[in-house]
C-alpha cells in the first residue's frame, strides 16, 4: 500500500515560496514526491532520521543541496512534509 502525503497549509506556503526562487527544481520535487508515496525507503531519497532539536523529523534529498524535512509515520503510512529548502535552511 502506498504512503499518503498530508500537506499542511504552513507547508504549502513554504513550498510556494521555495518554488518562486527555485522553479527549476519542480520536476525533481515532483519525482521525489512520487517516489516517497510509492517507496519512501528507496535509496535515492536518502531517507534518514534527524537528531537533536529535530529528532521528531526525517529528511529526504531532492539533490545534494536541497532537502525536505518531514514527519514520517510508518504504522499509519503517512508522511507530513514540514520544510523544504537547502541543507542549512531546513536544519
C-alpha positions, 0 to 999 in steps of 0.5 A, spaced: 500 500 500 502 506 498 504 512 503 499 518 503 502 525 503 498 530 508 500 537 506 499 542 511 497 549 509 504 552 513 507 547 508 504 549 502 506 556 503 513 554 504 513 550 498 510 556 494 515 560 496 521 555 495 518 554 488 518 562 486 526 562 487 527 555 485 522 553 479 527 549 476 527 544 481 519 542 480 520 536 476 525 533 481 520 535 487 515 532 483 519 525 482 521 525 489 514 526 491 512 520 487 517 516 489 516 517 497 508 515 496 510 509 492 517 507 496 519 512 501 525 507 503 528 507 496 535 509 496 535 515 492 531 519 497 536 518 502 531 517 507 534 518 514 532 520 521 534 527 524 537 528 531 537 533 536 532 539 536 529 535 530 529 528 532 521 528 531 523 529 523 526 525 517 529 528 511 529 526 504 534 529 498 531 532 492 539 533 490 545 534 494 543 541 496 536 541 497 532 537 502 525 536 505 524 535 512 518 531 514 514 527 519 514 520 517 509 515 520 510 508 518 504 504 522 499 509 519 503 510 512 503 517 512 508 522 511 507 530 513 512 534 509 514 540 514 520 544 510 523 544 504 529 548 502 537 547 502 541 543 507 542 549 512 535 552 511 531 546 513 536 544 519 
